[in-house]
Amino acid sequence: MLVRYFAAARAAAGTEAETVPLDAPALPRREVEVLLVARHPQPPSGQPPLAEVLARSSFLLDGVACPDPHAPVPDGAVLDVLPPFSGG
């Protein structure tokens, strides 16, 4: 799965994008979030923890809004992490 981080999510993860292998053909989005936090337990200096950013973010799964934390994320998917922009 390809994860692309935008704005504050990029800052908290310390990267624009990363390929994350899943241990199953698909995982619920919420489990993917847990996996991402485990991959980035410490934010870069001066940045919020990734867990905080993910808690207030929106997600696109293969370009489609994915508001359901139980939605399955397939191993070959693209997951975009979109934190609130402009304080919104």
C-alpha positions in Angstrom: 0.0 0.0 0.0 1.2 3.5 -0.8 0.6 6.1 1.9 0.8 9.8 0.9 1.0 12.4 3.6 0.0 16.0 3.2 0.7 19.2 5.2 0.8 18.5 9.0 0.7 14.7 8.3 3.8 15.0 6.1 5.6 17.0 8.9 4.6 14.5 11.6 5.6 11.4 9.6 8.8 13.1 8.4 8.1 11.9 4.8 5.9 12.7 1.8 5.0 9.1 1.1 6.0 5.6 1.9 5.2 2.1 0.8 3.8 0.0 3.7 3.4 -3.7 3.3 0.3 -5.2 4.9 0.2 -8.6 6.6 -3.1 -9.4 5.0 -4.9 -8.8 1.7 -6.7 -5.9 3.4 -6.9 -4.2 6.8 -9.5 -1.9 8.3 -8.4 1.7 7.9 -8.2 2.1 11.7 -5.7 -0.8 11.8 -3.7 0.9 9.1 -3.6 4.1 11.2 -2.2 2.0 14.2 0.4 0.5 11.9 1.5 4.0 10.7 1.8 5.3 14.2 4.0 2.3 15.1 6.2 3.1 12.1 6.5 6.8 13.2 6.4 6.7 17.0 8.5 9.9 17.4 7.8 13.0 15.3 10.5 15.2 14.0 11.5 17.9 16.4 8.8 20.5 16.8 6.1 18.5 15.1 3.0 16.9 16.7 2.8 13.1 17.0 1.4 11.4 14.0 -1.3 9.8 16.1 -2.7 13.3 16.9 -2.6 14.3 13.3 -4.3 11.1 12.1 -7.1 11.6 14.7 -8.2 14.8 13.0 -7.4 13.9 9.4 -9.5 12.9 6.4 -8.6 10.0 4.2 -8.8 9.2 0.5 -8.7 5.6 -0.5 -7.7 5.3 -4.2 -9.0 8.9 -4.7 -12.3 8.4 -2.9 -13.3 9.8 0.5 -12.9 7.1 3.2 -14.6 8.4 6.4 -15.3 4.9 7.8 -12.5 3.7 10.0 -13.7 0.1 9.4 -13.4 0.3 5.6 -11.0 -2.3 4.2 -7.8 -0.9 2.8 -6.3 -3.4 0.2 -2.6 -4.1 0.1 -2.2 -2.4 -3.3 -4.2 0.7 -2.5 -3.2 4.4 -2.3 -4.2 6.0 1.0 -3.9 9.8 1.2 -3.8 11.4 4.7 -5.3 14.9 4.6 -5.2 16.9 7.8 -7.3 20.0 8.2 -6.0 22.8 6.1 -6.0 26.5 7.1 -7.1 25.7 10.6 -10.3 24.0 9.3 
